Amino acid sequence: QVQLVESGGGLVQAGGSLRLSCAASGRTFSSYAMGWFRQAPGKEREFVAAISWSGGSTYYADSVKGRFTISRDNAKNTVYLQMNSLKPEDTAVYYCARASLKYGGIWRRSNEYDYWGQGTQVTVSS
């Protein structure tokens, strides 16, 4: 069983920065792509960013491109989301997820991920 635990959320003013972390249990972390998703109140969960199992490829939603950076440290079983120039519309619960396929590609569809964390709240005030 894989467990994902997010941390680093909080309250920040518009224009500020936060760094989210997602720590994974298990010995196969480095074999799977990872993704970050978010869900705002009353809205559907949406894709934010994804990173390949090696860390060599990344993929971003247009809404965060140029402001957010996804990275991973396979030695620490951790994936990160550095969020800069935050906007009130970035307010949401942020979730990390592990892709379903070992050594697979990176995807924006949530059904391509099989393990999810419990989420961490990010609130951006105007």
C-alpha positions, 0 to 999 in steps of 0.5 A: 500500500502506498501512502502520500502525505502532503504538507506546506499549505497555508494562508498567503497574500497574493503575489506570495509563494508557497512550497508544497511537499508530498512524501510517499511511502514504499520503495517504488516511488522512483518508478512512477510519474507523480502529479499535483491536482487541486480542487476549489470549493464548488469546482471539479478537481483539476490538473496542476502539474506532473513530473515523469518518474525520472524527473526529466519531463514536466507538464503544467496546466496553462493556468500555472505555467511560468509560476509553478514548478514541480520537482522530485527527489527520488532519494527522499521519496518526495515530490514538490510544488513550488508556487510563486506569484500566487493569485486568489484563484489559486485557492484550493485544496491541493492533492498529490497523486501517483500515476498508475503505470510503472515507468509510464508517461505523465498525464493530466487526467485524474483517472491515470493516477491510482494513489492520492494524498489527503490534500493540503489547503492553500488560501491566497488572500487578495 
